[in-house]
Structure formats: structure tokens, C-alpha cells
């Protein structure tokens, strides 16, 4: 299972130094949460924040757009260095069109669903996706408590993947710690997003290694 630290919980006064050792600690992904204050009740940052990091870090930039009208902004995030763009099913009218547009931009494509959105609502899109991001908190703020309903969604997505020989990765985001990350892994999760749990840890490397041992 891969670890994708969310820079939402990092030190923005010294962002590069706060993330530069993550790859050496075993993290191949860097999760970038983008919020617009409309789709979710919080504002984070735009592509300029991570554009400089892309030139300095050998990591997969995993960009999660929690915004209205992600199609309008997607190209800017790709230009800034996104390797994966994940948009919310709830934020677009035509998910097929959005998937095709992102593929034309040359990035891997993900769909995310909020805790109250069921897996059935994205089932028809599964053959065309690289990532499915299951939100285990209501998107908008870091440091929330993990919702165990995400475990069942991960299991369903894993069962569908096996039955249909799909190739998407399953990612989970929100309230992750050692205990619930283990449950996610056992259900079929491939990537866990962790922000507060990693960046606020007393021993960051030990925390990451603990997750990787799962």
C-alpha cells in the first residue's frame, strides 16, 4: 500500500523543507488538496503553490480537485505538474466528458465520491478510471474523524475490480491513522492519504514506516 501525504497539513512557511524527505521515508505520492470555498467550505491554494516543488521532488503529484467547474481549471493544474487529477463526481454534469478531457491533457484520471455518495453512482465509469478516491470524511478540512462507512465502499470497489479485471487503484482520504489504515488495506485499498497524522507526528519517519509495514 502506498502513502500519499497531504500537503494541506504541511508548513506552508517552509513547504519544500517540510516535504523534501518524504520520498526517502518511503512515500512515492504527494497529495495536493485544492479547495475553492464553494464546492467545500474551505479555501486552500492554486497550482502556483506546488509548481516549484515539481522541479525539486521526484514524486507522483496526486492532485485532488475539490472545486466547482474542475474542467475550467484542470489544464492549469496539469501545467503546474499534476500527474493525477481527481475530480468529484458531485461537481460535474458530464463525468464521461471530464474523463476524456483529462486523458487528452495527458494525466491519469480519478473520480472521488463524498461519504454520502454510493459506489453505484460511479460504477459505469470504472472501466475508464485510473484512481477511485473514497472520502472517509466530509471534504473541506483536515484533522477530521475517519468514517467507517468508507471500508465497505473500498471492499465493493475491490470486488468489482477483481470481478471485471479493472485496473484502477483505490485510494482513501480522511482521518487516517495506523488502525483504520490497516482496515482499509485489508478491504483492498492501494493508497492512503494522510495529512495531520504524518505532518503533525512527533516522529514522522516512524509514522510513515508504520503505515508502510501494513
MARSELO-806944 format. One line per 8 residues: number of its first residue (from 1); their letters; for each residue x, y, z of N, C-alpha, C. Coordinates in Angstrom, 3 decimals. Layout:
! MARSELO-806944
NUM	a	X Y Z X Y Z X Y Z ~ ... $
//
This chain:
! MARSELO-806944
1	xxxxxxxx	0.837 -1.194 0.000 0.000 0.000 0.000 0.874 1.246 0.000 ~ 0.517 2.204 -0.829 1.267 3.446 -0.923 0.725 4.494 0.051 ~ 1.596 5.412 0.434 1.221 6.525 1.302 1.309 7.808 0.494 ~ 0.255 8.621 0.546 0.228 9.897 -0.167 0.017 11.011 0.865 ~ 1.100 11.581 1.394 0.955 12.643 2.402 0.267 13.874 1.808 ~ -0.697 14.404 2.521 -1.427 15.583 2.049 -0.741 16.849 2.545 ~ -0.312 17.685 1.605 0.394 18.906 1.999 -0.539 19.933 2.641 ~ -1.830 19.639 2.685 -2.759 20.537 3.368 -2.355 20.732 4.828 $
9	xxxxxxxx	-1.702 19.710 5.400 -1.284 19.776 6.801 0.176 20.184 6.965 ~ 0.851 20.493 5.856 2.278 20.833 5.919 2.485 22.293 6.327 ~ 3.745 22.648 6.544 4.124 24.012 6.931 4.318 24.852 5.666 ~ 3.368 25.724 5.372 3.433 26.500 4.138 4.446 27.638 4.211 ~ 4.949 27.908 5.391 6.013 28.904 5.510 7.363 28.348 5.066 ~ 7.449 27.018 5.000 8.694 26.374 4.585 8.345 25.053 3.908 ~ 7.520 25.137 2.877 6.892 23.948 2.307 7.907 22.954 1.750 ~ 8.876 23.427 0.983 9.832 22.496 0.389 10.566 21.691 1.453 $
17	xxxxxxxx	11.081 22.363 2.465 11.822 21.652 3.512 10.934 20.702 4.309 ~ 9.637 21.010 4.349 8.732 20.140 5.093 8.387 18.864 4.328 ~ 8.569 18.882 3.007 8.187 17.705 2.208 9.360 17.006 1.518 ~ 10.531 17.608 1.540 11.640 17.116 0.707 12.130 15.723 1.093 ~ 11.928 15.310 2.345 12.425 13.998 2.778 11.378 12.900 2.711 ~ 10.180 13.213 2.263 9.112 12.217 2.244 9.439 11.039 1.336 ~ 10.069 11.306 0.209 10.421 10.218 -0.725 11.416 9.259 -0.068 ~ 12.402 9.802 0.630 13.389 8.951 1.307 12.739 8.115 2.403 $
25	xxxxxxxx	11.645 8.619 2.955 10.941 7.891 4.018 10.014 6.823 3.453 ~ 9.867 6.788 2.124 9.069 5.729 1.511 7.805 6.166 0.804 ~ 7.580 7.479 0.690 6.358 7.978 0.048 6.638 8.323 -1.418 ~ 5.952 7.659 -2.322 6.110 7.943 -3.742 5.101 8.976 -4.251 ~ 4.033 9.168 -3.487 2.975 10.097 -3.876 2.990 11.336 -2.982 ~ 2.543 12.459 -3.543 2.309 13.677 -2.775 0.892 14.142 -3.096 ~ 0.058 14.202 -2.065 -1.357 14.534 -2.259 -1.563 16.036 -2.123 ~ -2.246 16.604 -3.106 -2.420 18.052 -3.163 -3.913 18.359 -3.187 $
33	xxxxxxxx	-4.432 18.813 -2.058 -5.859 19.098 -1.906 -6.157 20.531 -2.315 ~ -6.987 20.678 -3.339 -7.345 22.001 -3.852 -8.810 22.269 -3.522 ~ -9.066 23.356 -2.797 -10.421 23.691 -2.358 -10.740 25.136 -2.705 ~ -11.978 25.369 -3.122 -12.328 26.682 -3.666 -13.275 27.517 -2.803 ~ -13.714 26.976 -1.673 -14.649 27.725 -0.844 -16.085 27.673 -1.334 ~ -16.336 26.954 -2.424 -17.687 26.804 -2.972 -18.138 25.349 -2.910 ~ -17.374 24.468 -3.569 -17.722 23.042 -3.527 -17.573 22.497 -2.110 ~ -16.557 22.988 -1.408 -16.356 22.667 0.014 -16.184 23.983 0.775 $
41	xxxxxxxx	-16.494 23.984 2.071 -16.460 25.242 2.832 -15.071 25.614 3.352 ~ -14.099 25.592 2.459 -12.741 25.979 2.848 -11.983 26.359 1.574 ~ -10.938 27.137 1.722 -10.098 27.539 0.609 -8.675 27.080 0.904 ~ -8.014 26.471 -0.085 -6.636 26.035 0.159 -5.662 26.821 -0.707 ~ -5.400 26.367 -1.927 -4.375 27.000 -2.754 -4.576 26.616 -4.207 ~ -3.842 27.310 -5.094 -3.898 27.020 -6.512 -2.634 26.339 -6.992 ~ -2.486 26.182 -8.301 -1.352 25.426 -8.854 0.006 26.054 -8.590 ~ 0.056 27.366 -8.395 1.355 28.025 -8.191 2.072 27.505 -6.950 $
49	xxxxxxxx	1.308 27.013 -5.972 1.895 26.552 -4.712 2.800 25.345 -4.925 ~ 2.401 24.414 -5.795 3.211 23.208 -5.983 4.032 23.209 -7.261 ~ 3.854 24.214 -8.102 4.582 24.249 -9.367 6.094 24.185 -9.152 ~ 6.602 24.943 -8.183 8.031 24.930 -7.896 8.504 23.617 -7.310 ~ 7.637 22.944 -6.550 8.011 21.669 -5.945 8.249 20.594 -6.998 ~ 7.505 20.668 -8.085 7.584 19.627 -9.108 8.996 19.516 -9.670 ~ 9.692 20.633 -9.754 11.041 20.634 -10.296 12.064 20.073 -9.313 ~ 11.677 19.970 -8.037 12.615 19.581 -6.993 12.345 18.205 -6.388 $
57	xxxxxxxx	11.152 17.667 -6.621 10.765 16.402 -5.990 10.478 15.332 -7.034 ~ 11.025 14.162 -6.846 10.754 13.022 -7.711 9.616 12.210 -7.104 ~ 8.420 12.773 -7.172 7.248 12.130 -6.593 6.080 12.250 -7.572 ~ 5.084 11.402 -7.370 3.861 11.460 -8.174 2.946 12.500 -7.549 ~ 2.633 13.550 -8.291 1.786 14.623 -7.774 0.319 14.254 -8.001 ~ -0.325 13.985 -6.891 -1.671 13.424 -6.813 -2.620 14.574 -6.451 ~ -3.206 15.227 -7.478 -3.971 16.460 -7.269 -5.467 16.153 -7.175 ~ -6.045 16.548 -6.055 -7.447 16.282 -5.739 -8.216 17.598 -5.808 $
65	xxxxxxxx	-9.038 17.752 -6.846 -9.777 18.993 -7.067 -11.136 18.942 -6.369 ~ -11.205 19.586 -5.228 -12.484 19.727 -4.510 -13.046 21.101 -4.855 ~ -13.399 21.253 -6.139 -13.804 22.554 -6.647 -14.970 22.420 -7.612 ~ -15.754 23.502 -7.725 -16.747 23.591 -8.778 -16.037 23.815 -10.109 ~ -16.631 23.321 -11.174 -16.115 23.511 -12.535 -14.645 23.098 -12.674 ~ -14.296 21.865 -12.313 -12.905 21.429 -12.416 -12.370 21.444 -13.848 ~ -13.243 21.319 -14.820 -12.781 21.326 -16.213 -12.130 22.661 -16.563 ~ -12.683 23.746 -16.066 -12.177 25.072 -16.383 -10.740 25.251 -15.896 $
73	xxxxxxxx	-10.404 24.631 -14.766 -9.093 24.843 -14.149 -8.099 23.713 -14.399 ~ -8.562 22.587 -14.885 -7.724 21.382 -14.935 -6.404 21.588 -15.666 ~ -6.435 22.266 -16.807 -5.214 22.426 -17.608 -4.130 23.158 -16.834 ~ -4.516 24.133 -16.009 -3.539 24.875 -15.210 -2.852 23.973 -14.196 ~ -3.604 23.056 -13.630 -3.022 22.139 -12.654 -2.105 21.118 -13.329 ~ -2.450 20.728 -14.544 -1.576 19.833 -15.295 -0.286 20.551 -15.671 ~ -0.401 21.786 -16.120 0.781 22.576 -16.484 1.721 22.762 -15.293 ~ 1.154 22.818 -14.096 1.959 23.011 -12.888 2.632 21.729 -12.422 $
81	xxxxxxxx	2.259 20.575 -13.026 2.964 19.346 -12.693 2.130 18.197 -12.174 ~ 0.806 18.297 -12.241 -0.032 17.188 -11.776 0.203 15.942 -12.617 ~ 0.370 14.809 -11.964 0.459 13.517 -12.649 -0.893 12.815 -12.657 ~ -1.672 13.091 -11.619 -3.026 12.547 -11.471 -3.954 13.723 -11.177 ~ -5.083 13.780 -11.844 -6.131 14.740 -11.499 -7.361 13.948 -11.086 ~ -7.807 14.170 -9.866 -9.027 13.542 -9.378 -10.081 14.623 -9.179 ~ -11.226 14.434 -9.804 -12.336 15.377 -9.645 -13.480 14.690 -8.910 ~ -14.406 15.480 -8.413 -15.541 14.923 -7.682 -16.715 14.667 -8.611 $
89	xxxxxxxx	-17.266 13.478 -8.495 -18.471 13.139 -9.243 -19.543 14.202 -9.027 ~ -19.639 14.692 -7.805 -20.706 15.621 -7.437 -20.512 17.019 -8.027 ~ -19.333 17.281 -8.612 -19.015 18.638 -9.082 -19.194 18.820 -10.583 ~ -19.497 17.755 -11.309 -19.602 17.868 -12.771 -20.940 17.301 -13.255 ~ -21.368 17.805 -14.414 -22.614 17.326 -15.008 -22.371 16.131 -15.922 ~ -21.216 16.091 -16.569 -20.910 15.022 -17.529 -19.549 14.422 -17.186 ~ -19.556 13.362 -16.423 -18.294 12.752 -15.989 -17.556 12.099 -17.149 ~ -18.272 11.552 -18.128 -17.606 10.971 -19.294 -16.780 12.031 -20.018 $
97	xxxxxxxx	-17.376 13.198 -20.210 -16.678 14.272 -20.910 -15.458 14.719 -20.116 ~ -15.592 14.801 -18.801 -14.480 15.221 -17.945 -13.338 14.203 -17.993 ~ -13.681 12.938 -17.951 -12.668 11.875 -18.036 -11.901 11.978 -19.346 ~ -12.630 12.116 -20.454 -11.988 12.200 -21.759 -11.107 13.440 -21.872 ~ -11.577 14.557 -21.325 -10.807 15.792 -21.380 -9.487 15.633 -20.619 ~ -9.536 15.050 -19.445 -8.316 14.855 -18.655 -7.352 13.906 -19.355 ~ -7.870 12.880 -19.975 -6.998 11.960 -20.718 -6.291 12.692 -21.858 ~ -7.000 13.611 -22.499 -6.390 14.407 -23.575 -5.268 15.296 -23.039 $
105	xxxxxxxx	-5.363 15.685 -21.776 -4.326 16.509 -21.158 -3.095 15.689 -20.768 ~ -3.215 14.370 -20.847 -2.064 13.509 -20.612 -1.823 13.109 -19.172 ~ -2.861 13.197 -18.328 -2.709 12.796 -16.932 -3.555 11.560 -16.640 ~ -3.228 10.897 -15.541 -4.092 9.832 -15.052 -5.329 10.466 -14.422 ~ -6.437 9.735 -14.477 -7.730 10.311 -14.122 -8.353 9.580 -12.943 ~ -8.834 10.363 -11.990 -9.527 9.800 -10.844 -10.869 10.462 -10.609 ~ -11.783 9.712 -10.016 -13.056 10.251 -9.523 -13.088 10.052 -8.020 ~ -13.577 11.065 -7.333 -13.762 10.968 -5.886 -15.243 11.060 -5.554 $
113	xxxxxxxx	-15.625 10.364 -4.481 -17.005 10.435 -4.009 -17.031 10.798 -2.526 ~ -17.978 11.648 -2.169 -18.169 12.047 -0.779 -18.757 10.895 0.029 ~ -18.724 10.997 1.366 -19.228 9.897 2.205 -20.678 9.504 1.935 ~ -21.522 10.449 1.539 -22.937 10.131 1.320 -23.237 9.653 -0.100 ~ -22.221 9.638 -0.959 -22.399 9.171 -2.343 -22.048 7.686 -2.424 ~ -22.937 6.900 -3.010 -22.697 5.457 -3.045 -21.855 5.045 -4.248 ~ -21.298 3.858 -4.169 -20.425 3.341 -5.219 -21.187 3.135 -6.521 ~ -22.461 2.773 -6.422 -23.255 2.514 -7.623 -23.284 3.720 -8.564 $
121	xxxxxxxx	-23.167 4.918 -8.014 -23.241 6.127 -8.825 -22.032 6.295 -9.748 ~ -20.937 5.598 -9.476 -19.754 5.699 -10.338 -19.445 4.399 -11.082 ~ -20.288 3.402 -10.895 -19.965 2.073 -11.431 -19.768 2.085 -12.944 ~ -20.549 2.875 -13.664 -20.439 2.882 -15.123 -19.154 3.541 -15.612 ~ -18.493 4.314 -14.734 -17.253 4.983 -15.133 -15.997 4.161 -14.817 ~ -16.133 3.107 -14.054 -14.981 2.368 -13.555 -14.025 1.865 -14.639 ~ -14.509 1.410 -15.800 -13.563 0.911 -16.815 -12.610 1.977 -17.352 ~ -12.930 3.253 -17.140 -12.172 4.336 -17.759 -11.267 5.088 -16.779 $
129	xxxxxxxx	-11.205 4.630 -15.545 -10.523 5.384 -14.491 -9.218 4.733 -14.052 ~ -8.305 5.578 -13.594 -7.037 5.112 -13.034 -7.070 5.074 -11.510 ~ -7.879 5.945 -10.935 -7.965 6.083 -9.476 -9.418 6.260 -9.066 ~ -9.806 5.609 -7.965 -11.073 5.918 -7.293 -10.711 6.394 -5.892 ~ -11.098 7.615 -5.574 -10.785 8.192 -4.265 -12.040 8.194 -3.402 ~ -12.011 7.390 -2.357 -13.123 7.303 -1.409 -12.861 8.278 -0.270 ~ -13.751 9.238 -0.075 -13.610 10.176 1.039 -14.147 9.527 2.315 ~ -13.299 9.495 3.328 -13.699 8.926 4.612 -13.986 10.015 5.643 $
137	xxxxxxxx	-14.049 11.265 5.171 -14.558 12.413 5.940 -15.300 13.296 4.942 ~ -16.086 14.233 5.447 -16.672 15.229 4.558 -15.546 16.152 4.099 ~ -15.346 16.303 2.792 -14.206 17.094 2.309 -14.308 18.561 2.720 ~ -13.140 19.144 3.007 -13.100 20.563 3.337 -12.082 20.928 4.393 ~ -11.903 20.054 5.378 -10.981 20.369 6.468 -10.188 19.127 6.869 ~ -8.925 19.334 7.225 -8.106 18.253 7.730 -8.398 17.989 9.197 ~ -7.890 16.862 9.695 -7.999 16.559 11.118 -9.331 15.997 11.563 ~ -10.186 15.552 10.628 -11.487 15.002 10.995 -11.385 13.518 11.351 $
145	xxxxxxxx	-12.476 12.989 11.918 -12.528 11.585 12.324 -12.952 10.700 11.167 ~ -12.247 9.609 10.995 -12.499 8.626 9.936 -13.902 8.039 10.042 ~ -14.600 7.974 8.902 -15.928 7.350 8.847 -15.785 5.913 8.359 ~ -16.213 4.977 9.171 -16.007 3.566 8.847 -16.830 3.084 7.659 ~ -17.808 3.876 7.220 -18.575 3.510 6.027 -17.674 3.417 4.797 ~ -16.504 4.068 4.854 -15.562 4.005 3.727 -15.042 2.587 3.514 ~ -14.943 1.808 4.566 -14.410 0.442 4.464 -15.266 -0.403 3.525 ~ -16.575 -0.306 3.688 -17.473 -1.081 2.831 -17.353 -0.646 1.371 $
153	xxxxxxxx	-17.209 0.653 1.138 -17.059 1.147 -0.236 -15.776 0.599 -0.866 ~ -14.707 0.596 -0.101 -13.440 0.059 -0.608 -13.591 -1.407 -0.970 ~ -14.267 -2.157 -0.111 -14.474 -3.584 -0.362 -15.281 -3.807 -1.635 ~ -16.350 -3.017 -1.810 -17.176 -3.134 -3.018 -16.353 -2.815 -4.263 ~ -15.570 -1.751 -4.202 -14.741 -1.365 -5.342 -13.681 -2.424 -5.660 ~ -13.151 -3.031 -4.620 -12.164 -4.093 -4.830 -12.813 -5.330 -5.445 ~ -14.008 -5.671 -4.982 -14.729 -6.814 -5.542 -15.058 -6.581 -7.020 ~ -15.479 -5.353 -7.344 -15.788 -5.020 -8.733 -14.533 -5.069 -9.602 $
161	xxxxxxxx	-13.444 -4.622 -9.046 -12.167 -4.637 -9.766 -11.751 -6.065 -10.104 ~ -11.853 -6.934 -9.122 -11.471 -8.333 -9.328 -12.407 -9.015 -10.327 ~ -13.704 -8.798 -10.136 -14.691 -9.480 -10.976 -14.603 -9.054 -12.443 ~ -14.271 -7.787 -12.681 -14.265 -7.243 -14.037 -12.866 -7.032 -14.616 ~ -11.848 -7.389 -13.819 -10.449 -7.221 -14.228 -10.119 -5.756 -14.558 ~ -10.693 -4.845 -13.747 -10.370 -3.430 -13.897 -8.974 -3.171 -13.335 ~ -8.407 -2.040 -13.712 -7.022 -1.756 -13.324 -6.873 -0.513 -12.442 ~ -7.979 0.088 -12.042 -7.876 1.294 -11.214 -7.293 0.984 -9.837 $
169	xxxxxxxx	-6.687 2.016 -9.250 -6.227 1.943 -7.865 -7.301 2.543 -6.961 ~ -7.397 2.024 -5.760 -8.359 2.512 -4.778 -7.609 3.326 -3.735 ~ -8.060 4.553 -3.544 -7.420 5.482 -2.612 -8.449 5.914 -1.573 ~ -7.998 6.185 -0.363 -8.898 6.656 0.693 -8.282 7.882 1.353 ~ -9.138 8.833 1.716 -8.662 10.119 2.218 -9.566 10.612 3.342 ~ -8.934 10.847 4.514 -9.669 11.474 5.608 -9.570 10.732 6.922 ~ -8.935 11.368 7.907 -8.891 10.797 9.247 -8.065 9.541 9.381 ~ -7.079 9.366 8.517 -6.298 8.122 8.501 -5.341 8.045 9.689 $
177	xxxxxxxx	-5.280 6.860 10.303 -4.265 6.530 11.307 -3.867 5.070 11.116 ~ -3.010 4.584 11.965 -2.490 3.224 11.814 -3.604 2.178 11.835 ~ -4.532 2.343 12.754 -5.578 1.340 12.930 -6.522 1.280 11.731 ~ -7.066 2.439 11.326 -8.027 2.377 10.222 -7.337 2.180 8.868 ~ -6.070 2.566 8.757 -5.329 2.283 7.527 -5.203 0.776 7.320 ~ -5.045 0.039 8.406 -4.978 -1.421 8.321 -6.293 -1.998 7.818 ~ -7.401 -1.449 8.300 -8.715 -1.896 7.845 -8.902 -1.596 6.356 ~ -8.436 -0.422 5.926 -8.530 -0.044 4.515 -7.705 -0.978 3.650 $
185	xxxxxxxx	-6.504 -1.277 4.102 -5.621 -2.185 3.370 -6.271 -3.558 3.210 ~ -6.829 -4.066 4.279 -7.453 -5.391 4.237 -8.673 -5.420 3.324 ~ -9.324 -4.253 3.158 -10.513 -4.177 2.299 -10.145 -4.046 0.826 ~ -8.859 -3.733 0.543 -8.426 -3.648 -0.846 -7.875 -2.308 -1.272 ~ -7.624 -1.426 -0.312 -7.109 -0.089 -0.626 -5.643 -0.162 -1.075 ~ -5.293 0.664 -2.077 -3.929 0.711 -2.607 -3.145 1.932 -2.142 ~ -3.845 3.038 -1.847 -3.197 4.286 -1.461 -3.979 4.914 -0.317 ~ -3.288 5.279 0.759 -3.937 6.044 1.819 -3.370 7.457 1.836 $
193	xxxxxxxx	-4.260 8.415 1.920 -3.877 9.822 2.043 -3.860 10.165 3.533 ~ -2.748 10.723 3.984 -2.633 11.100 5.397 -2.002 12.478 5.486 ~ -2.666 13.374 6.167 -2.145 14.727 6.330 -1.686 14.985 7.746 ~ -2.638 15.252 8.616 -2.337 15.537 10.016 -1.550 14.408 10.661 ~ -1.921 13.173 10.365 -1.281 12.013 11.000 0.216 11.964 10.706 ~ 0.618 12.425 9.529 2.037 12.431 9.160 2.723 13.731 9.552 ~ 2.161 14.851 9.135 2.858 16.127 9.303 2.881 16.622 10.748 ~ 1.942 16.160 11.567 1.937 16.561 12.972 2.528 15.482 13.883 $
201	xxxxxxxx	3.049 14.426 13.306 3.616 13.326 14.099 4.901 13.761 14.805 ~ 5.119 13.253 15.994 6.361 13.525 16.723 7.547 12.909 15.979 ~ 7.359 11.689 15.489 8.390 11.009 14.699 7.775 10.675 13.339 ~ 7.983 11.548 12.369 7.333 11.401 11.061 7.762 10.129 10.352 ~ 9.059 9.840 10.367 9.540 8.656 9.657 8.973 7.380 10.261 ~ 8.929 7.318 11.576 8.367 6.137 12.239 6.895 5.965 11.885 ~ 6.178 7.066 11.806 4.757 7.023 11.458 4.566 6.497 10.042 ~ 5.353 6.992 9.114 5.273 6.537 7.725 5.651 5.065 7.602 $
209	xxxxxx	6.738 4.678 8.264 7.177 3.280 8.215 6.103 2.351 8.777 ~ 5.415 2.825 9.826 4.352 2.025 10.421 3.230 1.768 9.425 ~ 2.879 2.778 8.648 1.851 2.610 7.620 2.333 1.696 6.503 ~ 3.579 1.863 6.110 4.131 1.057 5.017 4.221 -0.419 5.380 ~ 4.427 -0.712 6.646 4.508 -2.116 7.069 3.195 -2.856 6.906 ~ 2.109 -2.105 6.769 0.820 -2.746 6.584 0.757 -3.492 5.254 $
//
